[in-house]
Amino acid sequence: MSILKKIQKRSLRRKLRVRSAIRSDHKNNKVRVSVFRSLKHLYAQAIDDSKQITVSSISSQKEDILKKPKKEASYETGKIFAENLKKEGIEEAIFDRGKYLYHGRIQSFVEGLRDGGLKI
């Protein structure tokens, strides 16, 4: 088996493990904050699984965020996203990191969410 196949298999197992934990914890109808990390940017969306709609979304491609280093940009993105969710009336959410490790830009995004006033 090639190294690429092993990495893909490992990330799929991680993704399924995280999602199963979220489904078992999701019985209290909280909004799920899902994140996608590309090489340059970070994208996030708040999903209401009971209604199957996306409540809000954000990316780190805004003009004021673009000029910062990636880790600081993800922190600012999280802070702005938390403020947007608070305007929507959402106080609590469940974080879905998907296949990504809780490290680096993902961790700084969650810290931005918490500093923005969202309870995770």
Number of C-alpha atoms within 10 A of each C-alpha: 5 6 8 9 10 11 11 12 12 12 16 14 13 17 17 13 13 17 16 12 11 15 10 9 12 16 9 7 13 19 22 21 22 16 22 16 17 7 6 10 16 22 17 21 19 24 20 17 14 11 9 8 10 14 16 15 16 17 19 21 15 11 8 10 17 15 11 13 10 19 17 17 25 30 25 23 27 30 22 17 25 25 19 16 22 15 10 11 9 17 16 16 21 18 18 20 21 19 20 17 13 13 9 12 20 21 17 22 26 24 18 23 26 16 17 21 15 21 14 15
